[in-house]
Amino acid sequence: MSDSSPVTVWVFLGQGAQWPSGVFRTRERAESWIKTGELTGMITEYPLDTGVYDWAIEHGHFQPRAAHQQTPSFVGRFTTAQQEHFHYTDGNPD
C-alpha cells in the first residue's frame, strides 16, 4: 500500500486574521476556495511532520547565530520568506 499523502499543505491566512481559516492539499484547491469566496490574504506552503524552524535549518535557509534564536519562544514563532507563498486581494492573485 503506497502512501499518497501530501508532503506539504497550503495554509490560508486571511488579512488581519490571527489564525488560519483553511488548509489544503494543493495550491489549486486553495486558490479555487479563495476565488469563490473573494478572499483577501495569503497562502503559504508548509511541510508536514516537521516544524518550519527545523525545515529552514535542514534546507539551509536559516542558521541560528545567537542563543535567543534557539529558545522555545523563538522557535514557536519562527517563519521564513523561503516558504512558497502567494498573496490575494478579493479572490485575485496580487
Summary of the structure (lengths in Angstrom):
residues: 94
radius of gyration: 15.1
end to end distance: 40.6
largest distance: 45.1
contacts: 214
relative contact order: 0.20
helix: 30%
strand: 26%
